Amino acid sequence: MIFWFFLIVLVLASLMILRHRIAKPEHIAHPEWLTDFDGAKQIARQQHKDLLINFAGSDWCYWCKKLDAEVMTDADFVIPAQQDFVFVLIDFPANKSAQGQTLQQQNERLAQQYAIEGYPTIILAESDGTPYARTGYQPGGGKSYLDHLRQLRSDAGVQPVK
């Protein structure tokens, strides 16, 4: 009888843990990162969102990889941030074989336009590409980074999307 009691308790506890993990995963698959800047601006206008532009060196930059692992796959960041932003990746990988010439030229032009001096650089911009905030890696995980971006928006006088 005691055996069955402990077995039932164990099964119920396992189900509760599993339910919690399914309901709110800590890490999720990467959000959709757009690489076509003009297309991203069009989507942002249509959806009444701002742009979160991530200038990164995805295959060589230590801090870019750290930001990606700690923030950009964290459900506490991605899910609410996607309500306000269209995510744009402007990547400068060491291995450019997966990037076409047009994409490389676009990325170089944008790096000059936004005066990028280091990686990662995160630009928050209106849907037309007008920047209102700039940041980089911040420790603390997804929730902390989301709070940081919200503070940057508030400091710039940008109202969150309702």
Rosetta blueprint (number, residue, H / E / L):
1 M L
2 I H
3 F H
4 W H
5 F H
6 F H
7 L H
8 I H
9 V H
10 L H
11 V H
12 L H
13 A H
14 S H
15 L H
16 M H
17 I H
18 L H
19 R H
20 H H
21 R H
22 I H
23 A H
24 K L
25 P L
26 E L
27 H E
28 I L
29 A L
30 H L
31 P L
32 E L
33 W L
34 L E
35 T L
36 D L
37 F H
38 D H
39 G H
40 A H
41 K H
42 Q H
43 I H
44 A H
45 R H
46 Q H
47 Q H
48 H L
49 K L
50 D E
51 L E
52 L E
53 I E
54 N E
55 F E
56 A E
57 G L
58 S L
59 D L
60 W L
61 C L
62 Y H
63 W H
64 C H
65 K H
66 K H
67 L H
68 D H
69 A H
70 E H
71 V H
72 M H
73 T L
74 D E
75 A H
76 D H
77 F H
78 V H
79 I H
80 P H
81 A H
82 Q H
83 Q H
84 D H
85 F E
86 V E
87 F E
88 V E
89 L E
90 I E
91 D E
92 F L
93 P L
94 A L
95 N L
96 K H
97 S H
98 A H
99 Q L
100 G L
101 Q H
102 T H
103 L H
104 Q H
105 Q H
106 Q H
107 N H
108 E H
109 R H
110 L H
111 A H
112 Q H
113 Q H
114 Y L
115 A L
116 I L
117 E L
118 G L
119 Y L
120 P L
121 T E
122 I E
123 I E
124 L E
125 A E
126 E L
127 S L
128 D L
129 G L
130 T L
131 P E
132 Y E
133 A E
134 R E
135 T E
136 G L
137 Y L
138 Q L
139 P L
140 G L
141 G H
142 G H
143 K H
144 S H
145 Y H
146 L H
147 D H
148 H H
149 L H
150 R H
151 Q H
152 L H
153 R H
154 S H
155 D H
156 A L
157 G L
158 V L
159 Q L
160 P L
161 V L
162 K L
